[in-house]
Amino acid sequence: MAYGGRGFGGGMNMQALMKQAQQMQEQLKKAQDELKESEFIGSAGGGMVNVTVSGAKEVLAVSIKPEAVDPEDIEMLEDLVTAAVNDALNKVAEKERELMPNMGGLGL
């Protein structure tokens, strides 16, 4: 019996460790489910372009106000859509960090 008959150095309780790991898994699953059910709205151009994204990072909707559409400047509209999508995705990432602050080492 190595380590004074305790099985693990320092008296580590394997059952307690397994219970803690299971609790962390449950917390992670709950946070992931909450995130997937959430929607995030990104905006650009003072609200001229809005993009709704799910917590699963899927674009759900794009809304463009008519005054944002200038046939002479399609590039501006493309930039606004891109900025709105990125804004929404940044909000998803912020929520991920909020829900799972201590789980960064788990591949999230």
C-alpha positions in Angstrom: 0.0 0.0 0.0 1.8 3.0 -1.3 1.3 6.5 0.2 0.3 5.3 3.7 -2.5 3.0 2.5 -4.6 5.8 1.0 -4.2 4.8 -2.7 -3.4 8.4 -3.8 -0.8 10.8 -2.4 -2.1 13.4 -0.1 -5.3 11.5 0.7 -7.1 12.5 -2.4 -10.7 11.2 -2.3 -11.4 9.7 -5.7 -15.2 9.6 -5.1 -15.2 13.3 -4.3 -13.1 14.0 -7.4 -15.5 12.1 -9.6 -18.5 13.8 -8.0 -16.9 17.2 -8.7 -16.2 16.3 -12.3 -19.8 15.1 -12.7 -21.1 18.4 -11.3 -18.8 20.4 -13.7 -20.2 18.4 -16.6 -23.8 19.1 -15.5 -23.0 22.9 -15.2 -21.3 22.9 -18.6 -24.3 21.1 -20.2 -26.7 23.6 -18.5 -24.7 26.6 -19.7 -24.4 25.2 -23.2 -28.2 24.6 -23.4 -28.9 28.1 -22.1 -26.6 29.6 -24.7 -28.1 27.6 -27.6 -31.6 28.8 -26.6 -30.5 32.4 -26.6 -30.6 34.9 -29.4 -28.3 37.9 -29.9 -28.8 40.9 -32.1 -25.9 42.6 -33.7 -26.3 46.1 -35.2 -24.4 48.4 -37.5 -24.9 51.8 -39.0 -26.9 53.1 -36.1 -29.4 50.3 -36.4 -29.8 50.5 -40.2 -28.7 46.8 -40.3 -29.5 44.2 -37.6 -28.6 40.6 -37.6 -30.0 38.0 -35.2 -27.8 35.1 -34.3 -28.5 32.0 -32.1 -26.2 31.0 -29.3 -25.2 28.1 -31.6 -23.8 30.8 -33.9 -26.4 30.4 -36.7 -27.7 33.5 -38.4 -31.4 33.6 -37.9 -32.4 36.9 -39.5 -31.1 39.9 -41.3 -33.0 43.2 -41.2 -32.0 46.1 -43.5 -33.7 49.5 -43.4 -34.5 50.8 -46.9 -32.4 53.9 -46.3 -29.3 51.7 -45.9 -29.7 50.5 -49.5 -27.9 52.8 -52.0 -27.5 51.1 -55.4 -24.5 53.3 -56.0 -22.7 52.1 -52.8 -23.3 48.3 -52.4 -20.0 48.0 -50.7 -21.2 50.1 -47.8 -24.2 47.8 -47.3 -21.9 44.8 -47.4 -19.7 46.4 -44.8 -22.7 47.1 -42.6 -24.0 43.5 -42.8 -20.5 42.2 -42.0 -20.2 44.5 -39.0 -23.6 43.5 -37.7 -22.9 39.8 -38.0 -19.6 40.3 -36.2 -21.3 42.3 -33.5 -23.8 39.6 -32.9 -21.1 36.9 -32.8 -19.1 39.0 -30.3 -22.2 39.1 -28.1 -22.4 35.3 -28.3 -18.8 35.0 -27.2 -19.3 37.4 -24.3 -22.2 35.3 -23.1 -20.1 32.2 -23.4 -17.4 33.7 -21.2 -20.1 34.9 -18.7 -21.7 31.4 -18.5 -18.5 29.4 -18.5 -15.8 31.6 -16.9 -13.9 28.7 -15.3 -14.1 26.2 -18.1 -11.8 27.8 -20.7 -9.6 24.8 -20.6 -12.3 22.5 -21.7 -12.1 23.5 -25.4 -14.8 26.2 -25.2 
